[in-house]
Amino acid sequence: MWEKIKNDAMLRDSDMNRGLDDVVKYNVTASSYDELYRGEQYSKYSVLVEIVNGKLDSSLVLDAGCGTGLLLEYLGENNIDKYRRYICLDPSTGMIERLAEKNIDHRVIPVVGYAEEIPVRDSSIDIVVSITTWGNIADKEKAVNEFIRVTKENGLIVVSKHLKHNTIPPSSINKCFKEVAVHIDVFYTCKPVNKASSG
C-alpha cells in the first residue's frame, strides 16, 4: 500500500514539474508562438467552429490554455466573435502578456491561471474550450472536474488532444466526453446535464 501511495505521489510531482517546465517553455516562446503555430491552430479552429455551430452568440466563453489569443483572432477575422465575454486563461505570463499587447476589446478578460484551478464561479460558463493544451495539463482529472464545475448545465465543453501526445483522453476520465472529430487533434465534447444531482 505504501509503495502505491509513494508511486502516486511521485507521478503527481513529476506531472506538476512537467507542467511547470511547459509554462517556462511557453514563457520563452511567447513572442514567436503566433508565427510558428498560427496556420496549424487556425486549421483546428475551423473544426472547433463547426462543433460549436453558432453557440458562441452571446455566450460567456472560457478558453483554457488560450496562449497568445490566436483563437480570439481567428474568431474576429472570420466575423464570428459574437460572444458576450471571453475569458482567456493561461498559466504562462509570457503568453498572457503577448495577448495583452494585441488589440483586444473590452469583452476579453485575460487571466493567468491553471485549468486545474479555474478562478470562476460554479455553473457560470456557457462554453469551455481547451484546444491543443491537453498534453500540457498536469492533473487531467482535476482539469476535467473543473471544466464541468464551471460549465452551465447543458453548456458545452470542447477539448482537443494532439494526436502525437500519448496521454489519457478526457473520455477515459469522464464518460460525458465523446470523441466528435479528428483533425490534427482529436476533439472531444461534453454537455454537462443533471449537475444538481451529480453534486
VOPAGU-2260 file (C-alpha; in pm, 1 decimal, decimal comma):
REM VOPAGU-2260
SITE   aa  ch    i         X         Y         Z
SITE  MET   A    0       0,0       0,0       0,0
SITE  TRP   A    1     277,2     243,1      97,1
SITE  GLU   A    2     453,6     175,7    -237,4
SITE  LYS   A    3     138,0     266,6    -431,4
SITE  ILE   A    4      90,4     589,4    -232,8
SITE  LYS   A    5     456,5     678,8    -280,7
SITE  ASN   A    6     443,6     599,8    -654,7
SITE  ASP   A    7     122,6     803,4    -697,1
SITE  ALA   A    8     284,5    1098,2    -518,0
SITE  MET   A    9     594,4    1073,3    -738,1
SITE  LEU   A   10     377,4    1067,0   -1051,4
SITE  ARG   A   11     187,8    1375,3    -933,7
SITE  ASP   A   12     514,8    1554,5    -853,9
SITE  SER   A   13     650,4    1453,6   -1193,3
SITE  ASP   A   14     334,4    1582,3   -1365,3
SITE  MET   A   15     347,9    1911,9   -1176,0
SITE  ASN   A   16     717,5    1956,5   -1262,8
SITE  ARG   A   17     637,6    1880,7   -1626,5
SITE  GLY   A   18     357,1    2137,2   -1611,1
SITE  LEU   A   19     599,0    2392,4   -1468,2
SITE  ASP   A   20     851,1    2310,3   -1743,1
SITE  ASP   A   21     577,5    2370,5   -2001,9
SITE  VAL   A   22     498,6    2711,3   -1851,3
SITE  VAL   A   23     866,6    2810,0   -1864,7
SITE  LYS   A   24     887,9    2688,8   -2227,5
SITE  TYR   A   25     579,9    2890,4   -2326,9
SITE  ASN   A   26     707,2    3199,8   -2144,6
SITE  VAL   A   27    1022,2    3178,9   -2358,2
SITE  THR   A   28     843,0    3111,1   -2688,6
SITE  ALA   A   29     552,2    3354,9   -2641,5
SITE  SER   A   30     697,7    3620,0   -2872,8
SITE  SER   A   31     730,9    3377,2   -3166,8
SITE  TYR   A   32     432,2    3149,2   -3095,0
SITE  ASP   A   33     191,6    3314,0   -3340,1
SITE  GLU   A   34     438,6    3299,9   -3626,8
SITE  LEU   A   35     522,3    2934,2   -3559,0
SITE  TYR   A   36     175,2    2792,2   -3496,1
SITE  ARG   A   37     -90,0    3023,2   -3646,5
SITE  GLY   A   38    -153,9    2809,6   -3958,5
SITE  GLU   A   39    -190,9    2482,3   -3769,8
SITE  GLN   A   40    -404,8    2634,4   -3495,2
SITE  TYR   A   41    -631,9    2815,2   -3743,8
SITE  SER   A   42    -689,3    2482,9   -3918,9
SITE  LYS   A   43    -802,2    2331,1   -3586,3
SITE  TYR   A   44   -1020,5    2632,5   -3509,1
SITE  SER   A   45   -1219,4    2571,5   -3826,4
SITE  VAL   A   46   -1315,3    2231,1   -3679,8
SITE  LEU   A   47   -1395,9    2390,3   -3343,8
SITE  VAL   A   48   -1629,0    2642,4   -3510,0
SITE  GLU   A   49   -1816,6    2356,6   -3679,3
SITE  ILE   A   50   -1851,5    2182,4   -3341,4
SITE  VAL   A   51   -1985,0    2488,4   -3156,5
SITE  ASN   A   52   -2208,1    2568,5   -3455,7
SITE  GLY   A   53   -2335,5    2915,6   -3366,7
SITE  LYS   A   54   -2342,5    2861,0   -2990,1
SITE  LEU   A   55   -2085,9    3140,2   -2939,1
SITE  ASP   A   56   -2350,2    3407,8   -2989,8
SITE  SER   A   57   -2399,2    3598,0   -2661,2
SITE  SER   A   58   -2208,7    3329,8   -2468,3
SITE  LEU   A   59   -1965,1    3356,1   -2181,8
SITE  VAL   A   60   -1663,9    3163,5   -2312,9
SITE  LEU   A   61   -1366,1    3027,3   -2120,7
SITE  ASP   A   62   -1058,7    2948,3   -2331,2
SITE  ALA   A   63    -846,7    2727,9   -2102,8
SITE  GLY   A   64    -492,7    2739,7   -2237,1
SITE  CYS   A   65    -558,5    3039,5   -2460,8
SITE  GLY   A   66    -191,7    3110,8   -2522,2
SITE  THR   A   67    -146,5    3436,4   -2712,6
SITE  GLY   A   68    -513,5    3457,2   -2809,0
SITE  LEU   A   69    -494,7    3305,5   -3156,3
SITE  LEU   A   70    -849,9    3170,9   -3124,1
SITE  LEU   A   71    -972,1    3522,4   -3046,1
SITE  GLU   A   72    -800,1    3648,7   -3359,8
SITE  TYR   A   73    -947,8    3367,9   -3568,8
SITE  LEU   A   74   -1299,6    3442,9   -3444,8
SITE  GLY   A   75   -1254,8    3814,8   -3515,6
SITE  GLU   A   76   -1105,3    3764,3   -3861,6
SITE  ASN   A   77   -1397,7    3538,4   -3953,2
SITE  ASN   A   78   -1659,6    3772,0   -3802,6
SITE  ILE   A   79   -1781,8    3509,2   -3556,1
SITE  ASP   A   80   -1670,7    3687,3   -3240,0
SITE  LYS   A   81   -2028,3    3728,0   -3117,2
SITE  TYR   A   82   -1957,0    3611,5   -2760,8
SITE  ARG   A   83   -2073,2    3823,1   -2466,0
SITE  ARG   A   84   -1748,3    3783,3   -2266,9
SITE  TYR   A   85   -1433,9    3580,3   -2333,9
SITE  ILE   A   86   -1204,3    3466,4   -2052,3
SITE  CYS   A   87    -851,2    3384,9   -2167,6
SITE  LEU   A   88    -693,1    3154,7   -1909,9
SITE  ASP   A   89    -328,9    3050,7   -1940,3
SITE  PRO   A   90     -60,6    2965,8   -1683,2
SITE  SER   A   91     210,2    3137,5   -1889,3
SITE  THR   A   92     254,1    3504,1   -1802,2
SITE  GLY   A   93     450,5    3541,4   -2126,5
SITE  MET   A   94     153,3    3422,3   -2330,8
SITE  ILE   A   95     -92,3    3646,4   -2144,0
SITE  GLU   A   96     145,2    3943,5   -2181,4
SITE  ARG   A   97     163,5    3875,9   -2557,6
SITE  LEU   A   98    -218,6    3863,3   -2566,0
SITE  ALA   A   99    -237,3    4196,3   -2381,3
SITE  GLU   A  100     -12,1    4355,5   -2647,7
SITE  LYS   A  101    -275,4    4280,6   -2910,8
SITE  ASN   A  102    -577,2    4493,9   -2987,4
SITE  ILE   A  103    -830,2    4305,9   -2773,0
SITE  ASP   A  104   -1170,0    4451,2   -2696,8
SITE  HIS   A  105   -1338,7    4518,5   -2362,6
SITE  ARG   A  106   -1517,4    4179,8   -2365,8
SITE  VAL   A  107   -1189,3    3988,9   -2325,2
SITE  ILE   A  108   -1064,9    3908,2   -1975,0
SITE  PRO   A  109    -703,5    3781,4   -1961,4
SITE  VAL   A  110    -628,4    3561,8   -1657,5
SITE  VAL   A  111    -305,3    3391,3   -1553,7
SITE  GLY   A  112    -411,2    3056,3   -1410,3
SITE  TYR   A  113    -431,1    2681,1   -1449,5
SITE  ALA   A  114    -706,8    2458,3   -1588,4
SITE  GLU   A  115    -683,4    2260,7   -1264,6
SITE  GLU   A  116    -786,8    2564,8   -1057,3
SITE  ILE   A  117   -1016,6    2785,2   -1262,2
SITE  PRO   A  118   -1095,0    3110,1   -1075,2
SITE  VAL   A  119   -1459,7    3119,0   -1186,9
SITE  ARG   A  120   -1792,1    3050,2   -1009,3
SITE  ASP   A  121   -1969,9    2716,8   -1046,9
SITE  SER   A  122   -2202,3    2681,0   -1347,0
SITE  SER   A  123   -2120,0    3027,3   -1484,4
SITE  ILE   A  124   -1966,1    2949,5   -1826,0
SITE  ASP   A  125   -2164,7    2870,8   -2141,9
SITE  ILE   A  126   -1875,1    2726,0   -2343,0
SITE  VAL   A  127   -1536,0    2597,4   -2228,5
SITE  VAL   A  128   -1276,1    2537,9   -2497,4
SITE  SER   A  129    -932,0    2391,5   -2447,0
SITE  ILE   A  130    -758,0    2343,0   -2779,5
SITE  THR   A  131    -427,5    2156,0   -2800,2
SITE  THR   A  132    -347,6    2210,9   -2432,5
SITE  TRP   A  133    -448,6    1864,5   -2307,5
SITE  GLY   A  134     -92,3    1727,4   -2327,4
SITE  ASN   A  135      33,4    2016,5   -2111,0
SITE  ILE   A  136    -221,9    1980,3   -1831,5
SITE  ALA   A  137     -54,3    1816,8   -1532,2
SITE  ASP   A  138    -362,2    1692,1   -1343,4
SITE  LYS   A  139    -605,7    1597,0   -1616,7
SITE  GLU   A  140    -871,6    1458,0   -1382,7
SITE  LYS   A  141    -875,8    1778,9   -1182,3
SITE  ALA   A  142    -897,2    1983,9   -1504,2
SITE  VAL   A  143   -1192,2    1777,0   -1631,6
SITE  ASN   A  144   -1368,1    1824,7   -1298,9
SITE  GLU   A  145   -1301,7    2199,1   -1316,7
SITE  PHE   A  146   -1431,7    2222,0   -1674,4
SITE  ILE   A  147   -1754,0    2051,3   -1566,1
SITE  ARG   A  148   -1779,2    2255,8   -1245,1
SITE  VAL   A  149   -1764,3    2593,8   -1421,6
SITE  THR   A  150   -1986,1    2499,6   -1718,3
SITE  LYS   A  151   -2358,8    2566,7   -1702,6
SITE  GLU   A  152   -2595,3    2271,9   -1722,7
SITE  ASN   A  153   -2642,0    2193,8   -2093,6
SITE  GLY   A  154   -2344,7    2415,5   -2174,2
SITE  LEU   A  155   -2064,3    2285,6   -2392,3
SITE  ILE   A  156   -1707,4    2177,5   -2324,9
SITE  VAL   A  157   -1470,8    2117,3   -2617,5
SITE  VAL   A  158   -1126,6    1968,1   -2550,7
SITE  SER   A  159    -874,7    1872,7   -2815,9
SITE  LYS   A  160    -581,4    1637,6   -2766,4
SITE  HIS   A  161    -291,8    1637,9   -3009,7
SITE  LEU   A  162    -250,8    1300,2   -3179,5
SITE  LYS   A  163     124,1    1297,8   -3109,2
SITE  HIS   A  164      68,4    1308,7   -2730,7
SITE  ASN   A  165      17,5     963,4   -2587,1
SITE  THR   A  166    -192,1    1079,6   -2292,7
SITE  ILE   A  167    -516,6     957,3   -2143,2
SITE  PRO   A  168    -813,5    1111,3   -2327,2
SITE  PRO   A  169   -1080,4    1307,4   -2137,2
SITE  SER   A  170   -1332,5    1035,2   -2228,3
SITE  SER   A  171   -1137,6     791,8   -2007,6
SITE  ILE   A  172   -1169,9    1029,7   -1714,0
SITE  ASN   A  173   -1536,9    1120,0   -1751,6
SITE  LYS   A  174   -1789,7     942,1   -1974,0
SITE  CYS   A  175   -1958,2    1275,2   -2051,2
SITE  PHE   A  176   -1678,1    1334,6   -2305,0
SITE  LYS   A  177   -1729,9    1186,9   -2652,2
SITE  GLU   A  178   -1491,1    1190,9   -2944,1
SITE  VAL   A  179   -1650,6    1401,3   -3218,7
SITE  ALA   A  180   -1378,2    1484,7   -3473,0
SITE  VAL   A  181   -1018,4    1423,6   -3572,9
SITE  HIS   A  182    -817,4    1693,1   -3750,0
SITE  ILE   A  183    -455,0    1717,7   -3634,6
SITE  ASP   A  184    -606,1    1685,5   -3283,9
SITE  VAL   A  185    -875,9    1455,2   -3153,3
SITE  PHE   A  186   -1174,8    1667,0   -3044,9
SITE  TYR   A  187   -1399,2    1570,1   -2751,9
SITE  THR   A  188   -1718,2    1735,2   -2633,3
SITE  CYS   A  189   -1918,2    1717,6   -2312,9
SITE  LYS   A  190   -2257,5    1872,6   -2237,7
SITE  PRO   A  191   -2299,4    1861,7   -1858,8
SITE  VAL   A  192   -2650,2    1762,1   -1750,7
SITE  ASN   A  193   -2810,5    1688,4   -1413,9
SITE  LYS   A  194   -2539,3    1884,0   -1236,7
SITE  ALA   A  195   -2751,2    1939,6    -924,4
SITE  SER   A  196   -2799,8    1567,0    -870,4
SITE  SER   A  197   -2438,4    1473,0    -955,3
SITE  GLY   A  198   -2300,4    1703,4    -686,9
